[in-house]
């Protein structure tokens, strides 16, 4: 298959909205990404093995994640909280994190970018936005020499 390299990119998508999760999953799969979707920051942390509970699910050893795309506004922990946890982690700090939001609030956008987010996408996310993710993925792959 000609798309073998791109299909190896694995994106973890985090959004509490079912409609937004389905949309981002469809857009990512249309662009030949492998996608795992979860509906909360807590489940994302579980998936990555970063949850501080005894019953963590260590999926990250079986399936590496090349990029995390997360909604900003979610109940409990926000996408910003997830970003901070990822950037504080020695194992995942270099994984690109992209934040999505339906609210165009410059101070929020700047805070996320300053904390280490690769990009900030305004919802509704479109196919052209997904195309903007590719350089972040390619840069990450080059960085870790996969």
Number of C-alpha atoms within 10 A of each C-alpha: 5 6 10 9 10 15 15 14 19 20 23 21 26 28 26 18 14 11 10 17 20 14 15 24 20 15 20 21 14 12 16 17 22 18 21 16 20 21 17 23 25 18 17 22 19 20 21 22 17 20 18 10 9 6 9 15 16 15 13 14 11 7 11 15 22 22 24 23 25 32 28 26 17 17 10 10 13 18 26 24 14 23 25 17 16 22 19 12 11 9 11 19 15 17 22 24 31 24 25 22 20 13 13 13 10 9 9 15 21 13 12 23 18 10 12 18 22 18 18 22 21 16 15 12 16 14 13 9 16 16 12 12 18 16 10 18 19 13 13 17 14 10 11 9 7 6
